[in-house]
């Protein structure tokens, strides 16, 4: 059996605190990779995959970590990803290179806000997944609620593959609805799986649930449907084949359950990973662009073909840059020369390693379908490496725009040098972390996905680089747009000694839909050569130049389309510079007539609180201009409030929430959309921006 056929590349993703890292820790233990289980929180040296000091202190995952385990006959490359939306790019880039995933849900909370985001990311990259309903030992555990919400909130087709034996503190094991056997975990760490007959009191319920499972599976197999309708016994192999087809075609999601913390149900989940998630040669083929012919090509996980690999994550370490790489085709060997198709540079692979969290094991080569790391190779996240004669580029990773920024200042020149090094490294590692120098205020601004995101980077500058820095108050990244169409007709004329400058552009601008993928759209409607074709790109650049700074408060503009309908040129005086200047002035002229408006980022805020504090929390969110979208009451007496709140109103919310709920509530926040700011807010922002420019 080839190594590709026995390889699985999987990620573990979920809402924060659903137990991803705890589940990964159990997988490492049962697969013999570690010999002692450590917990995310509490004594000991912390979970294996949370290797940063900050991760251990806060009990959260900040960076995705990779490892490789062997389960039965298969090699499984695993990436444990963060749950905090502030580190969403870690999930994004991991899912981009994986062939399968486990979506972890909490048995009490069900589908939460970040589960929705992760599911959206999985759908974007067409990643087949299994669902693991974790924390079955918690008060209020209800796997059936999770299944309902997978249908209602995520639009998936979930099929329950197991039935719990007991629940909450009496959760003892699971009944497998395919084999119709009960499975229990024995031993101090649940390492022994014991198979028994189904307890008598659950036989009827298990039979009902099996029939329901077969009915659901009959949608994906005519053979199975025929046997169900005729009342025949359905062979186990046919069930497995049907589930495999349903998972890999993204039509269904098998649901498993257990308690990672109590060491129950993990081995059966690993069996399902081996059986149902695809190997690299069974996964949907990855596509790349042939840069020589500008055509799309399918990559084949074939070791005999020329190499195509993609760098999906980079980290800077003591001995040089570590580049996490997915090999899609061919073989990557130590000492060979490869070619970066973005930079056009050749580079030699000095050291290849297999990662286990932050430990490295040297290897000499790795083949198609594998995930490994190169040490000491200079490149950026998303770069494609090939062997000549290929010149391919893999589809890059979707990177969301940062919504929050703050000013950062070093206390002295020595700290400034260290801070500069740190910022350059973090920008290279994390595409959602941006740095810019504001000439008006002479400040260095760092921007990211949320307060926690920036807080972690500031803390890392202080700890890892020993640089003393001061930070200003967080600032919101507003945007500007237009609300209506407006025409422009502008002639740029300049006569000096010798040849002058002449360019005339006529057309209109229009608002694009708020959910547009691109911020700027340009349509060339010139007929009959009124503007020669060689000047059209200069016009496009001129219109686009103005998008960097809006007329109200100087924030970037979004969602504007431009039609270039007509124009005039001069045989001698026209040039690219003239048309670029004409387009720039025309755009400014049109925007001022198109009802410009300030947009503010609206965040999706989900608060989990004991029911007794529900009124306080609702009042607090409403006072921050929040709109309550729904309240979900849990069986254990907690309730989850979903709301939309402007980011500018959310600063300092964690402190207020703690005092309102005696420290018993928690919240998550992620970017939802941009919306026009109310007139009083718009006026205030414009005035503050004007004061800063003085």
VMD Tcl script that draws the C-alpha trace (Angstrom):
set ca {
  {0.00 0.00 0.00}
  {1.49 3.36 -0.99}
  {2.36 5.92 1.67}
  {0.01 8.46 0.06}
  {-2.97 6.11 0.46}
  {-2.26 5.73 4.19}
  {-1.74 9.46 4.87}
  {-4.42 11.76 6.35}
  {-3.98 15.53 6.62}
  {-6.53 16.82 9.11}
  {-7.24 19.92 11.17}
  {-9.10 20.27 14.45}
  {-11.25 23.41 14.53}
  {-13.99 24.81 16.76}
  {-15.37 27.70 18.77}
  {-13.13 28.80 21.64}
  {-13.24 26.50 24.70}
  {-14.88 23.56 22.91}
  {-11.92 21.34 23.80}
  {-9.84 21.17 20.57}
  {-6.44 21.20 22.27}
  {-7.60 18.71 24.94}
  {-8.82 16.40 22.15}
  {-5.48 16.73 20.32}
  {-3.63 15.90 23.57}
  {-5.66 12.64 23.89}
  {-5.01 11.74 20.24}
  {-1.25 12.19 20.80}
  {-1.39 9.98 23.90}
  {-3.46 7.14 22.40}
  {-1.30 7.16 19.26}
  {1.83 6.75 21.43}
  {3.29 10.15 20.53}
  {3.39 11.35 24.15}
  {3.52 9.29 27.33}
  {1.84 11.65 29.77}
  {-1.34 13.67 29.31}
  {-1.05 17.36 30.23}
  {-4.02 19.72 30.54}
  {-4.59 23.09 28.89}
  {-5.14 24.71 32.27}
  {-3.81 23.68 35.64}
  {-0.51 22.30 36.89}
  {2.13 20.51 34.88}
  {3.83 21.78 31.77}
  {0.64 22.58 29.81}
  {-0.79 20.98 26.67}
  {1.81 19.76 24.17}
  {0.42 21.77 21.25}
  {0.22 25.05 23.23}
  {3.98 25.56 23.32}
  {4.14 29.37 23.72}
  {4.37 30.74 27.28}
  {1.44 33.08 26.56}
  {-0.71 30.12 25.44}
  {0.03 28.25 28.67}
  {-0.72 31.30 30.83}
  {-3.98 32.21 29.12}
  {-5.15 28.64 28.45}
  {-5.86 29.49 24.80}
  {-4.32 28.49 21.48}
  {-2.72 31.43 19.65}
  {-0.82 29.78 16.79}
  {-1.72 26.64 14.89}
  {0.67 23.80 15.72}
  {1.43 20.75 13.56}
  {2.27 17.19 14.52}
  {2.28 13.71 12.99}
  {0.91 10.56 14.63}
  {0.34 6.98 13.51}
  {-3.03 5.38 14.16}
  {-3.29 1.73 13.18}
  {-1.96 1.54 9.60}
  {-2.26 5.28 8.84}
  {0.00 8.32 9.26}
  {-2.06 11.35 10.35}
  {-0.69 14.90 10.03}
  {-2.68 17.02 12.48}
  {-2.97 20.80 12.78}
  {-4.51 22.12 16.03}
  {-5.94 25.59 15.28}
  {-6.97 28.51 17.55}
  {-10.64 29.09 18.42}
  {-10.32 32.85 18.99}
  {-11.54 34.77 15.96}
  {-8.64 37.23 16.43}
  {-6.36 34.45 15.16}
  {-8.70 33.45 12.34}
  {-5.93 33.54 9.71}
  {-4.31 30.57 11.51}
  {-7.48 28.54 10.83}
  {-7.79 29.93 7.30}
  {-4.29 28.97 6.20}
  {-4.49 25.55 7.87}
  {-7.76 24.62 6.16}
  {-6.30 25.80 2.85}
  {-3.80 22.89 2.86}
  {-5.80 20.13 4.60}
  {-7.75 17.23 3.09}
  {-10.15 16.76 6.01}
  {-11.15 18.23 9.36}
  {-12.80 17.51 12.70}
  {-15.30 20.17 13.75}
  {-15.58 20.05 17.55}
  {-18.82 21.21 19.23}
  {-19.57 21.59 22.93}
  {-22.46 19.24 23.87}
  {-24.13 22.02 25.91}
  {-23.60 25.13 23.77}
  {-23.95 23.40 20.37}
  {-23.16 25.52 17.31}
  {-21.65 28.85 18.44}
  {-20.50 31.95 16.54}
  {-16.98 30.73 15.83}
  {-18.32 27.29 14.77}
  {-20.21 29.21 12.05}
  {-17.03 31.03 10.96}
  {-15.00 27.80 10.88}
  {-17.74 26.05 8.91}
  {-17.71 28.93 6.39}
  {-13.93 28.51 6.04}
  {-14.28 24.74 5.55}
  {-16.89 25.33 2.83}
  {-14.62 27.92 1.14}
  {-11.86 25.31 0.73}
  {-14.28 22.37 0.26}
  {-12.90 20.43 3.23}
  {-14.76 17.18 4.14}
  {-15.33 16.97 7.89}
  {-16.47 14.81 10.80}
  {-18.18 16.35 13.82}
  {-17.16 15.44 17.38}
  {-19.63 16.50 20.09}
  {-17.33 16.96 23.07}
  {-17.92 17.52 26.80}
  {-20.67 14.86 27.05}
  {-19.91 14.76 30.81}
  {-21.07 18.38 31.31}
  {-24.37 19.29 32.95}
  {-26.94 19.89 30.21}
  {-25.13 17.73 27.63}
  {-27.41 17.09 24.64}
  {-25.93 15.67 21.41}
  {-29.34 15.84 19.67}
  {-29.34 19.62 20.07}
  {-25.93 19.75 18.33}
  {-27.31 17.69 15.43}
  {-30.36 19.99 15.10}
  {-28.18 23.09 15.04}
  {-25.77 21.60 12.48}
  {-28.84 21.40 10.21}
  {-30.49 24.71 11.11}
  {-27.50 27.02 11.61}
  {-24.90 25.52 9.25}
  {-27.14 23.97 6.60}
  {-25.26 20.65 6.85}
  {-26.65 17.11 6.57}
  {-25.54 15.55 9.89}
  {-25.95 11.81 10.58}
  {-25.60 10.54 14.16}
  {-23.27 7.50 14.09}
  {-23.37 6.83 17.84}
  {-25.74 6.94 20.78}
  {-24.56 8.00 24.26}
  {-24.67 5.57 27.18}
  {-25.82 7.93 29.92}
  {-25.10 11.66 29.95}
  {-23.63 14.38 32.16}
  {-21.84 12.82 35.18}
  {-23.29 9.40 34.18}
  {-21.79 9.44 30.67}
  {-20.09 6.04 30.42}
  {-19.54 5.26 26.74}
  {-21.12 5.08 23.29}
  {-23.15 2.66 21.20}
  {-21.88 2.27 17.63}
  {-24.97 2.25 15.38}
  {-23.14 0.38 12.61}
  {-21.75 -2.56 14.63}
  {-24.58 -2.32 17.23}
  {-22.09 -2.80 20.06}
  {-21.40 -0.72 23.19}
  {-17.90 0.71 23.69}
  {-16.39 1.76 27.03}
  {-12.99 3.23 27.90}
  {-11.05 1.52 30.70}
  {-7.72 2.26 32.39}
  {-6.47 5.41 34.16}
  {-6.36 7.36 30.89}
  {-9.12 5.54 28.98}
  {-6.46 3.78 26.87}
  {-8.30 0.43 26.67}
  {-11.46 0.24 24.55}
  {-13.82 -2.48 25.77}
  {-16.55 -3.85 23.48}
  {-19.77 -5.16 25.08}
  {-23.34 -5.94 24.14}
  {-25.72 -2.93 24.24}
  {-27.28 -2.46 27.74}
  {-30.77 -4.01 27.73}
  {-32.53 -0.71 28.55}
  {-31.00 0.95 25.45}
  {-31.54 -1.80 22.85}
  {-34.88 -0.41 21.62}
  {-33.60 3.18 21.47}
  {-30.44 2.02 19.60}
  {-32.57 0.09 17.11}
  {-34.72 3.17 16.44}
  {-31.63 5.37 16.06}
  {-30.00 2.86 13.68}
  {-33.10 2.86 11.48}
  {-33.01 6.66 11.44}
  {-29.30 6.56 10.50}
  {-29.93 4.08 7.64}
  {-32.82 6.22 6.39}
  {-30.53 9.29 6.30}
  {-27.78 7.29 4.54}
  {-30.23 5.92 1.95}
  {-30.18 9.41 0.34}
  {-26.60 8.70 -0.77}
  {-26.89 5.09 -2.01}
  {-29.52 3.37 -4.17}
  {-28.31 -0.09 -3.04}
  {-28.71 0.85 0.60}
  {-32.15 2.41 -0.06}
  {-33.30 -0.78 -1.78}
  {-32.25 -2.95 1.16}
  {-33.92 -0.59 3.68}
  {-37.19 -0.53 1.70}
  {-37.23 -4.32 1.35}
  {-36.47 -4.79 5.06}
  {-33.23 -6.69 4.38}
  {-30.15 -6.61 6.59}
  {-27.71 -3.91 5.45}
  {-24.10 -5.19 5.31}
  {-21.55 -3.17 7.31}
  {-19.33 -2.66 4.25}
  {-22.18 -1.02 2.35}
  {-22.79 1.39 5.26}
  {-19.08 2.30 5.41}
  {-18.93 2.84 1.62}
  {-22.00 5.08 1.74}
  {-20.65 7.19 4.61}
  {-17.28 7.50 2.82}
  {-19.00 8.71 -0.37}
  {-21.24 11.15 1.55}
  {-18.32 12.67 3.51}
  {-15.95 13.03 0.57}
  {-18.60 14.54 -1.71}
  {-19.36 17.09 1.09}
  {-22.99 15.95 1.15}
  {-23.06 14.61 4.71}
  {-21.33 14.94 8.07}
  {-21.07 11.91 10.42}
  {-21.46 12.89 14.09}
  {-19.46 11.25 16.92}
  {-19.44 12.04 20.62}
  {-17.38 11.71 23.74}
  {-15.52 13.59 26.44}
  {-11.88 14.32 25.64}
  {-11.24 15.54 29.20}
  {-12.68 12.30 30.65}
  {-10.85 10.19 28.04}
  {-13.96 8.80 26.36}
  {-14.80 8.29 22.67}
  {-11.50 9.51 21.16}
  {-10.29 6.17 19.71}
  {-13.56 5.60 17.82}
  {-13.21 9.10 16.34}
  {-9.69 8.22 15.13}
  {-11.05 5.05 13.52}
  {-13.56 7.24 11.65}
  {-10.74 9.59 10.50}
  {-8.88 6.59 9.04}
  {-11.97 5.19 7.40}
  {-13.90 8.18 6.04}
  {-11.61 11.20 5.56}
  {-9.74 11.15 2.25}
  {-6.04 10.51 1.69}
  {-4.25 13.08 -0.56}
  {-4.89 10.95 -3.66}
  {-8.60 10.58 -2.81}
  {-9.14 14.26 -1.92}
  {-10.50 16.75 -4.42}
  {-7.54 17.65 -6.70}
  {-5.84 20.95 -5.85}
  {-5.68 23.47 -8.67}
  {-2.90 25.88 -9.56}
  {-2.32 28.53 -12.25}
  {0.34 27.90 -14.88}
  {1.97 31.34 -14.94}
  {3.45 30.76 -18.43}
  {0.12 30.08 -20.15}
  {-2.25 31.65 -17.58}
  {-4.31 28.43 -17.53}
  {-5.61 26.41 -14.59}
  {-4.03 22.99 -14.00}
  {-4.92 20.14 -11.64}
  {-2.09 18.94 -9.39}
  {-1.61 15.19 -8.99}
  {-0.25 13.73 -5.71}
  {2.27 11.72 -7.70}
  {5.89 11.47 -6.41}
  {7.22 10.90 -9.95}
  {6.01 14.30 -11.22}
  {7.97 17.60 -10.85}
  {7.63 19.24 -7.44}
  {4.81 21.67 -6.54}
  {4.62 22.73 -2.86}
  {3.08 25.63 -0.98}
  {4.30 27.56 2.08}
  {1.20 28.07 4.22}
  {2.71 29.36 7.48}
  {6.05 30.81 8.52}
  {7.62 31.42 11.91}
  {10.95 33.04 12.72}
  {13.01 31.06 15.21}
  {16.50 31.14 16.71}
  {18.08 29.11 13.87}
  {16.23 30.82 11.02}
  {12.82 30.88 9.42}
  {10.66 27.75 9.69}
  {8.39 27.38 6.65}
  {5.43 24.99 7.05}
  {4.93 23.44 3.63}
  {2.31 21.23 1.98}
  {3.66 19.12 -0.89}
  {1.02 18.69 -3.60}
  {3.11 16.93 -6.25}
  {6.56 15.36 -6.59}
  {9.19 14.91 -3.84}
  {11.00 17.57 -1.78}
  {14.56 16.54 -0.93}
  {17.16 18.02 1.37}
  {20.01 19.67 -0.56}
  {17.99 20.13 -3.77}
  {17.39 23.45 -5.52}
  {13.79 24.64 -5.84}
  {12.24 27.72 -7.42}
  {9.94 30.33 -5.76}
  {7.48 31.25 -8.53}
  {6.47 34.55 -6.88}
  {9.97 35.99 -6.54}
  {11.54 34.10 -9.45}
  {14.45 33.14 -7.16}
  {16.11 29.72 -6.87}
  {16.92 28.46 -3.40}
  {18.58 25.43 -1.88}
  {16.75 23.35 0.74}
  {19.26 23.13 3.61}
  {17.19 21.35 6.25}
  {13.87 19.48 6.21}
  {12.01 18.66 9.42}
  {8.84 16.98 10.59}
  {7.14 19.10 13.26}
  {5.77 17.99 16.61}
  {4.45 21.22 18.15}
  {7.74 23.19 18.50}
  {10.02 20.10 18.37}
  {11.66 19.17 15.07}
  {12.79 15.81 13.70}
  {15.23 15.99 10.76}
  {14.21 14.13 7.59}
  {15.91 13.73 4.18}
  {12.86 13.89 1.95}
  {9.06 14.08 1.88}
  {6.63 13.13 -0.87}
  {3.38 14.34 -2.38}
  {0.56 14.66 0.14}
  {2.84 15.34 3.11}
  {3.04 18.35 5.44}
  {6.56 19.16 6.67}
  {8.71 22.25 7.34}
  {11.79 23.75 5.70}
  {14.32 25.57 7.90}
  {16.29 28.61 6.75}
  {14.38 29.25 3.50}
  {13.46 32.90 2.89}
  {9.91 33.26 1.56}
  {6.46 34.63 2.40}
  {3.29 32.86 3.49}
  {1.38 31.64 0.41}
  {4.45 31.25 -1.88}
  {4.56 28.31 -4.29}
  {7.75 26.26 -4.86}
  {8.33 24.29 -8.05}
  {11.02 22.33 -9.80}
  {11.82 23.46 -13.32}
  {10.30 23.36 -15.91}
  {7.06 24.07 -13.96}
  {6.05 27.65 -13.17}
  {2.84 27.23 -11.14}
  {1.17 29.37 -8.48}
  {-1.25 27.80 -6.00}
  {-4.37 29.76 -5.06}
  {-3.44 32.11 -2.26}
  {-5.06 32.23 1.17}
  {-8.04 34.52 1.85}
  {-6.91 37.24 4.26}
  {-9.54 39.36 6.03}
  {-8.91 43.10 6.50}
  {-7.88 44.30 10.00}
  {-10.56 46.27 11.88}
  {-8.66 47.77 14.81}
  {-5.37 49.61 15.22}
  {-3.31 51.22 17.97}
  {-0.27 53.44 18.19}
  {2.91 51.86 19.55}
  {6.08 53.69 20.60}
  {9.48 52.46 21.80}
  {10.80 54.13 24.98}
  {14.35 54.61 23.59}
  {16.53 53.97 20.51}
  {17.63 50.52 21.68}
  {13.99 49.46 22.17}
  {13.09 51.01 18.79}
  {15.60 48.75 16.99}
  {14.23 45.66 18.76}
  {10.62 46.74 18.12}
  {11.38 47.20 14.41}
  {12.76 43.65 14.20}
  {9.72 42.26 16.01}
  {7.20 44.11 13.82}
  {8.93 42.97 10.61}
  {8.87 39.37 11.82}
  {5.19 39.46 12.90}
  {4.09 41.05 9.62}
  {5.86 38.31 7.70}
  {4.33 35.57 9.87}
  {0.77 36.91 10.08}
  {-0.91 38.45 6.99}
  {-3.69 39.98 9.16}
  {-1.16 41.96 11.23}
  {-0.32 45.27 9.52}
  {2.12 48.05 10.41}
  {2.18 51.56 8.96}
  {3.76 54.87 9.84}
  {1.33 57.80 10.10}
  {3.21 60.86 8.90}
  {0.55 63.27 10.19}
  {0.86 62.12 13.80}
  {4.44 60.69 13.56}
  {3.15 57.45 15.08}
  {3.71 53.79 14.26}
  {0.29 52.11 13.98}
  {-0.25 48.36 14.28}
  {-3.53 46.92 13.00}
  {-5.17 43.54 13.55}
  {-8.37 41.53 13.98}
  {-9.21 42.52 17.57}
  {-7.96 43.80 20.92}
  {-6.68 40.35 21.97}
  {-4.78 39.95 18.68}
  {-2.84 43.21 19.21}
  {-2.47 42.62 22.96}
  {-0.72 39.29 22.28}
  {1.70 40.89 19.81}
  {2.56 43.75 22.18}
  {3.20 41.18 24.93}
  {5.42 39.15 22.56}
  {7.47 42.28 21.70}
  {8.11 42.80 25.42}
  {8.88 39.13 26.21}
  {10.61 37.74 23.14}
  {12.51 40.89 22.15}
  {12.91 42.51 25.59}
  {11.75 45.83 24.08}
  {10.00 48.35 26.34}
  {7.10 49.88 24.42}
  {4.18 52.18 25.18}
  {0.82 51.74 23.48}
  {-1.91 54.26 22.79}
  {-5.66 53.78 22.97}
  {-7.15 51.39 20.37}
  {-8.52 53.06 17.24}
  {-11.27 51.86 14.94}
  {-10.49 51.31 11.26}
  {-13.38 53.20 9.66}
  {-14.06 53.13 5.92}
  {-15.79 55.52 3.52}
  {-18.07 54.86 0.56}
  {-20.73 56.51 -1.60}
  {-24.51 56.14 -1.54}
  {-25.52 57.15 -5.07}
  {-24.30 57.39 -8.65}
  {-22.56 60.53 -9.87}
  {-21.24 61.63 -13.25}
  {-17.82 63.11 -13.99}
  {-16.47 65.05 -16.97}
  {-12.95 66.31 -16.42}
  {-10.28 67.70 -18.72}
  {-6.69 67.92 -17.51}
  {-4.81 70.63 -19.46}
  {-1.36 71.95 -18.71}
  {0.65 74.04 -21.12}
  {4.27 74.75 -20.34}
  {7.24 75.24 -22.66}
  {7.43 72.33 -25.14}
  {4.82 69.58 -25.08}
  {1.97 70.02 -22.58}
  {-0.36 67.60 -20.83}
  {-3.85 66.78 -22.07}
  {-6.40 64.14 -21.06}
  {-10.19 64.18 -20.89}
  {-12.32 61.51 -19.17}
  {-16.12 61.22 -19.05}
  {-18.23 58.64 -17.19}
  {-19.82 57.92 -13.84}
  {-19.19 56.21 -10.50}
  {-21.65 53.97 -8.66}
  {-21.95 52.22 -5.26}
  {-21.21 48.48 -5.29}
  {-23.03 45.97 -3.01}
  {-21.78 46.01 0.60}
  {-20.75 42.32 0.44}
  {-18.61 42.70 -2.72}
  {-15.39 40.67 -2.72}
  {-13.47 43.57 -4.32}
  {-13.47 47.17 -3.06}
  {-12.99 48.74 -6.49}
  {-14.34 47.88 -9.93}
  {-13.35 49.48 -13.23}
  {-15.29 49.12 -16.51}
  {-13.83 50.39 -19.76}
  {-16.73 51.31 -22.09}
  {-14.67 53.35 -24.58}
  {-15.69 52.80 -28.21}
  {-14.00 53.99 -31.35}
  {-10.65 54.83 -29.80}
  {-11.69 58.13 -28.16}
  {-9.02 57.29 -25.59}
  {-6.22 55.10 -27.06}
  {-6.02 51.68 -25.39}
  {-2.48 52.29 -24.09}
  {-3.83 55.06 -21.79}
  {-6.67 52.96 -20.27}
  {-4.48 51.31 -17.54}
  {-3.29 54.81 -16.51}
  {-6.95 55.90 -16.17}
  {-7.68 52.87 -14.01}
  {-4.68 53.66 -11.78}
  {-5.78 57.29 -11.44}
  {-9.29 56.32 -10.31}
  {-7.84 53.74 -7.91}
  {-5.35 56.27 -6.44}
  {-8.22 58.17 -4.82}
  {-9.53 55.04 -3.03}
  {-6.74 55.30 -0.42}
  {-8.17 58.41 1.21}
  {-11.83 59.37 1.42}
  {-13.10 62.99 1.46}
  {-14.75 62.90 4.90}
  {-12.03 61.81 7.33}
  {-9.29 60.42 5.11}
  {-10.16 56.73 5.66}
  {-9.80 54.22 2.77}
  {-12.79 54.03 0.42}
  {-14.60 50.79 -0.39}
  {-17.26 49.40 -2.74}
  {-16.99 51.95 -5.55}
  {-17.36 51.08 -9.23}
  {-16.22 53.32 -12.10}
  {-17.54 53.44 -15.67}
  {-15.23 55.12 -18.19}
  {-17.62 55.97 -21.03}
  {-15.93 58.61 -23.17}
  {-12.97 60.96 -23.42}
  {-10.63 62.91 -25.68}
  {-6.92 62.87 -26.34}
  {-4.31 65.03 -28.11}
  {-1.80 63.56 -30.56}
  {1.14 65.38 -28.99}
  {0.18 66.44 -25.46}
  {-1.56 63.26 -24.21}
  {0.41 60.85 -22.05}
  {-0.12 58.22 -19.33}
  {0.68 60.88 -16.70}
  {-1.95 63.26 -18.14}
  {-4.69 60.61 -18.15}
  {-3.78 59.42 -14.66}
  {-4.05 63.02 -13.36}
  {-7.34 63.57 -15.22}
  {-8.83 60.37 -13.74}
  {-7.69 61.29 -10.24}
  {-9.36 64.72 -10.37}
  {-12.48 63.30 -12.07}
  {-12.86 60.71 -9.28}
  {-12.57 63.39 -6.57}
  {-15.14 65.52 -8.40}
  {-17.60 62.62 -8.69}
  {-17.20 61.38 -5.08}
  {-18.11 64.81 -3.67}
  {-21.44 64.60 -5.58}
  {-22.14 60.92 -4.75}
  {-23.29 61.39 -1.12}
  {-20.15 60.07 0.65}
  {-20.71 58.35 3.99}
  {-18.55 57.04 6.85}
  {-18.77 53.28 7.51}
  {-18.08 51.77 10.93}
  {-17.19 48.12 11.62}
  {-20.01 46.18 13.31}
  {-18.98 43.18 15.39}
  {-20.90 39.98 16.04}
  {-20.77 39.68 19.85}
  {-21.79 36.47 21.63}
  {-22.03 36.57 25.42}
  {-22.37 33.44 27.57}
  {-23.72 34.32 31.01}
  {-25.63 32.74 33.92}
  {-29.35 33.47 33.46}
  {-29.56 35.67 36.56}
  {-27.37 38.32 34.87}
  {-29.20 38.26 31.52}
  {-30.97 41.59 32.13}
  {-27.73 43.35 33.08}
  {-25.94 42.05 29.98}
  {-28.79 43.04 27.62}
  {-28.88 46.52 29.18}
  {-25.12 46.91 28.84}
  {-25.10 45.84 25.15}
  {-28.04 48.12 24.35}
  {-26.27 51.08 25.97}
  {-23.37 50.40 23.58}
  {-25.68 50.77 20.53}
  {-25.97 46.97 20.34}
  {-28.86 45.18 18.62}
  {-29.82 41.85 20.25}
  {-30.26 39.21 17.53}
  {-31.32 36.31 19.75}
  {-31.10 34.69 23.19}
  {-30.54 30.96 23.57}
  {-31.19 29.46 27.01}
  {-29.16 26.34 27.91}
  {-30.32 23.47 30.17}
  {-27.51 24.21 32.66}
  {-28.91 27.67 33.49}
  {-26.62 29.70 31.23}
  {-27.85 31.74 28.32}
  {-26.12 32.83 25.13}
  {-26.89 36.29 23.79}
  {-26.18 37.02 20.12}
  {-25.85 40.69 19.19}
  {-24.39 43.17 16.69}
  {-22.43 46.04 18.26}
  {-20.26 48.79 16.72}
  {-16.57 48.11 17.41}
  {-16.05 51.68 18.69}
  {-18.42 50.89 21.59}
  {-16.71 47.62 22.60}
  {-13.50 48.98 24.14}
  {-13.24 48.08 27.80}
  {-16.20 45.72 27.56}
  {-14.43 42.74 29.17}
  {-13.90 44.71 32.40}
  {-17.53 45.86 32.48}
  {-18.83 42.35 31.76}
  {-16.77 40.91 34.62}
  {-18.17 43.42 37.11}
  {-21.76 42.99 35.85}
  {-21.69 39.20 36.22}
  {-19.29 38.65 39.17}
  {-16.74 37.35 36.66}
  {-19.01 34.48 35.57}
  {-19.69 35.56 31.95}
  {-17.48 35.38 28.89}
  {-17.82 36.81 25.40}
  {-16.47 36.34 21.88}
  {-16.40 38.99 19.22}
  {-15.77 38.84 15.49}
  {-16.12 41.22 12.56}
  {-19.54 41.01 10.90}
  {-19.89 43.89 8.40}
  {-19.41 47.60 7.74}
  {-22.47 49.84 8.15}
  {-23.06 53.62 7.73}
  {-22.30 55.38 11.01}
  {-25.11 57.50 12.55}
  {-24.76 61.26 11.73}
  {-23.62 62.20 15.28}
  {-20.88 59.52 15.24}
  {-19.80 60.52 11.73}
  {-19.52 64.19 12.81}
  {-17.49 63.24 15.91}
  {-15.07 61.02 13.94}
  {-14.53 63.71 11.27}
  {-13.81 66.34 13.96}
  {-11.40 64.05 15.85}
  {-9.57 63.23 12.62}
  {-9.30 66.95 11.75}
  {-7.88 67.71 15.24}
  {-5.26 64.99 14.80}
  {-4.13 66.52 11.51}
  {-3.55 69.94 13.09}
}
mol new
graphics top color blue
foreach p $ca { graphics top sphere $p radius 0.5 }
foreach p [lrange $ca 0 end-1] q [lrange $ca 1 end] { graphics top cylinder $p $q radius 0.2 }
display resetview
